[in-house]
C-alpha cells in the first residue's frame, strides 16, 4: 500500500495534506473508478513493472533514452516477478488513505460533478496519484530489483552500425527512467523518485500533464501535454478531454480496459495549440512551479518537428508528390 506521506503534488514537503476518504461520496467514487480503469490496462501494468524491475524494456527505452545500451536492448518485457508485484499491488490498492494537497482536494471537491472543471480537476488528481504510485514503487524496491550497475553504463551506437565502437561513459543520470525535461531532482519533494514519477506520466499519458494555472497559479483552465523529445507542449482539445473522461469513468470490464491501453496516451491534434517549453512557465502552463528549471538563455533546437507546424507535413507530402510527377514526365 502506498505511503500517504509521499506526495508529488506538494511544492513543499510540509504542505497541508488531507486523505481522499474525506471527499464526498460522488467525488470519491469518480477517483476510485478512474484509477481502477487506468490500473487495469496493460499499459499501466507494463509501466509500473519496469519500475519494479529497475530496467526499461527495449522498445520503451529507445523512445526516450537517446543512446544504445546492451543491458536495455536485450530486455524485451518486464520480468514475471515484477508483473506479479504490480498485480498484487493493484489488487490491494485503495485510494482512501492517500493524501493530497488540501488546496487541490478542496478545488476538486468544489467542482460540480460532470462539469468541465470537475473533469479537469479529476485529471489533475489522477496524474498526481499515478505519479505517486511510481514514486512509491521506486522507493520500496530501492530503484528496482534488477537495476543495472551504473558503473557499467556506456552509450554507444547500435552494433550493426559501428561494431566494437564504445564511446566515453555518459554523465551520471539521476535515474534509469526519466523525462528529459524533468530531472531537477534536487528541488523535488521526493528527490530522484519524482524523476521516475514524471517518466511514468510520460508512459501513461504520452507526456507530463500540465494546466493553464493563470495568474493565481491554482487554476485548471486548459490541459496540456509535455511529450518526450523535440516536440512542443500541446493543448488537448475539448473532444480529447471528453473522450478521456468517458473512458476513465466507464463501467466497462477489465478486458476492454486492457485493449484500450494505447488510447490512454494523448497525441497532438493537427491544429492543437503548441507552446515552446521555454515559454510555458511564463505563460502559467505547468502543474507545479518546482517541476522544471528554465535556462537563462533559450535553447537552440537543431530539429524542428513537422508535427509542431500545422500544415507542414501535408505541404511536404505535396512537394514530394509534385517532384515525383515531374521526374516521371
N, C-alpha and C positions, 0 to 999 in steps of 0.2 A: 504494500500500500504506500502511495507517495506521501512523503512528509509534508505536512501543511506549512512548515516553516520555510520551505524552499519555494520561492515565488519570483518568477521573472517579470511580473507586472509592476514591481515596485522600483522606482528610481532610487529610493533609499532603503537600505535594509531594515530600518526601524519604522517604516511607514505603517500606519494603522491597517490592520487586516481583519477580515471577518469571514466566517465559514459560509460556504454556499448553502448549507442546510437552513440558513436563516432567510432565504428567499421565499417569496410567496409560492404556493404550490404550482401555479401555472408557469412562473418564470423558472423554477427549479426543474420542472418536468421537461421544459424545452431544452435545457442544457443537457439533462440526462439522456434524452432521446438523441440529440445531436452527437454527443460523444460516443454513445453506443453504436450509432450508424457509422461513424468515422473509424472507430477502433475495430469494427468488424470487416473492414476492407483488407484485401491482400496488400495494398499499398502501405497501410499503417503497420501491418504485421512485419513486412519486409523492412520498413524504415527502422522500427524500434529494435528488431532483431539484429540489424547491423550495428547498432549502438551497443547492444549487449555483447556482441562478438568483439567489438572494437576494431572492426575491419570492414570497409566498404566493399561491395561486390564490384566486379569488373565493369559492368555496364553503367553503374551509378558513378563510380569514381571518375570515369572518363568524361562525364558531363561537367564536373566542377574542379577537378584536381589540376589539370593542365600539364601533367608530365606522366611518363611511363613508370610504373612500379611493379616489380616482379611479384611482391607479396600481395598486391591488389589484383594483378592481372589474372592470376590463376584462381581467384575466389569468385566462383560463378553464382553462388547463392549462400544465404546465411546458413549457419550450422543448425542441425536439428535441435541441439541443446538450446541455442539461443531462441529458436522458434518456440520451443516448449516453455521457456521462461516468459516470453511475451504472451503466449496463450494463457498461462496461469495468472499472469498479471492482469490481463484483460478480464478474465473470469471473476477475479476478486476485486475488480475496480469499483470504487464508489466515490462519487464526486462530493458527497455530503460533507466530509471532513476537510475538504480542500479549502484553503483560504485565499482570497484575492484582496487587492487594494480596496479599502472601504469606499473610496470615491467611485471606482469602476463598478463596484457592487451596487451602489445607490443609483447611479445613472442607468444601469440596466434595469433595476427594479422600478424606476420611474417610467420607463418606456411602456407604452400601451402594447399589449401582445398583438402581434400581427402587423404592427406599423413598421415603416421603413426604419425608424430609429431603433425599434426592438430588434430587427434583423441585423443591423449593423453592430449594435452592442453585443448581440449574441455571437457574431463573428469575432468580435474583439476578444471575448472571453474564451471562445474555442481556440483561438490562436495562442492565448496565454496558457491554457491547460495542456495543449499538445506540446508546446514548448517546455512546460514544466515536467511532463512525463519523460521527455528526452533528458532533461537535467537530472531527474531522479535516477533514471536507469544508468546514466553515465557515472554518477557519483556512487551508486550502490555497487556497481561492478568495476569500480576503480579504472575507468577508461576502457573496459572490455576484457572478456575472458580470453580472447585470442589476439589482443592488441600486438602490433609489431614492435620490434625494438627500434626506437627512433635512431639509434646509433648506426643502424644498418641501412637507413633510408638513403637512396640515391635517385636523383632524377636523371633520366636518360631517354633518348628516343626509342621507339619500338625496335626490337631486334631485327625485324625484317628490313628496316631502313638503314641502320648502321650497326651491324653485328659487332659486338665486343666493345663498342664505344661507351665509356662511362664518364659522365660529367661530374664536376665537383659536387660535394654534398649540398643539399638545399639548406637554406637557413631554417632554424627550428620553427616548426609550426605549433601553435598553441594546442591543436587537437587534430586528429585524423579526419574529422568531419567539420566542415566549415563552409560558410558563405563568404566569398572573398571580401565583401564589404562590411562584414560583421565579425571582426576578430579583435575588437578592443577590449579584451577580457579584463584588463586592469580596472576598468570602470563599471564592470557588470556586477550585479548583486551576488551572483553565483560563480563569478570568475570564468574559468575555461569551460565549465559545464554549460554556461549560457551560449558560448560559441557553438556548441553541439546543438543546443536548443534552436538556434536560428537555422542551422543546417536542416534540422527536422522539419521546420516550417517550409523551407525551400522544397524538400522532398514531398511533403503532403499537399502543399497549396500551389506549387510552381514558383514560389518565391516568398519572401518575408511579407506578411500582411501589414500594411500601413494605412493611416487615415489622414484626412484633412482635419487637423486639430484646430484650425482657425486661430484667432488672436489669443483666445483663452487657454489654448493648449490642452483642452479636455474634450473638444467636440469630436463627433464621428460624422462629418458631413458627407464624405465620399470615401470609397475604399480603393486602395492602390496595391499593386503587387510589385515587389522589387526582385526580379529574377536574377539568376546567376549569369555571369558573362558580360559582354559588352552591350547588353541590352539596357534600354532606358526603363525607368519605372513607368508602369502604365496603369491607367484608371480602369476599374471594372464598370461595365455598362449596367443599367438597371435590369436588363434581361439576364445577365450573368449572375447578378446578386439574387434575383428571384429564383432562378434555376437552382442555384446552390442551396437556397433556403428550402426549396421543395424537397431536395434530396436529404439534407441533414435532419429535417423534421418529418420525414416519411415514416410510414409504418411497415415498409417492405421487409421481407425476411432477409436474413443474413447472406444467403446465396446471391441475391440480387445486388447487395452492397458490394460483395467481392467483385462482381462483374463490372461495377462502376468505379473501380479504383482510379483509373486514369481520368475519369470525369471530375475527380476532386481537384486536379491541377489546372489552374487558370492559365489561359493564353490570351495575349493581347488581340483584341479585335482590330479589324482593318483601320478604322478611324478613331481608335481609342486615344485619349489624351496621353501624351508622353511627357515625362519630366526627367531632366538630367539629374542623376544622383547628387551632383554637386549643388544643385539649386533646391533640392527637396526641403531641407530644414528651413531655409529662409522663406519658403512658401507654406510652412507649417504642415508639411507632409512627413509624418513619422508615426511611430507608435509610442516610443519612449524617447525622451530627449537624450538619454545617455547611450543610445544604441550604436551611434557612429561618431567618429571624429571626422570633421570636414577639413580637408587640407587647406592651407593658406592660399595656395595657387590652384586654379582649375586644372585638373589633369588633362593632358593632350591624348586623345584617343586616336590610335592609328587605324582602327577598324570601325566603320560605321555600318550597322546592321540595316539591311533593306527593310526589315520588318518595322523599324522605328521611323521610317519615312513613308507616310501614306501615299500609295500610288507608285512607289519606286519599283517594287517587284514587277508590277504589271507593265510599267514603262520599259523595264529591262527585257522582259519577255517579248514585248512588241518589237524592240530593237533587234533582238536575236532573230526573231521571225523574219523581219524585213531583210536582214543581212543574208539569211539563208535563201530567201526568194531571189535576191539579186545575184547570188552565186549560181543559183540554178539556171538563171537566164544567161 
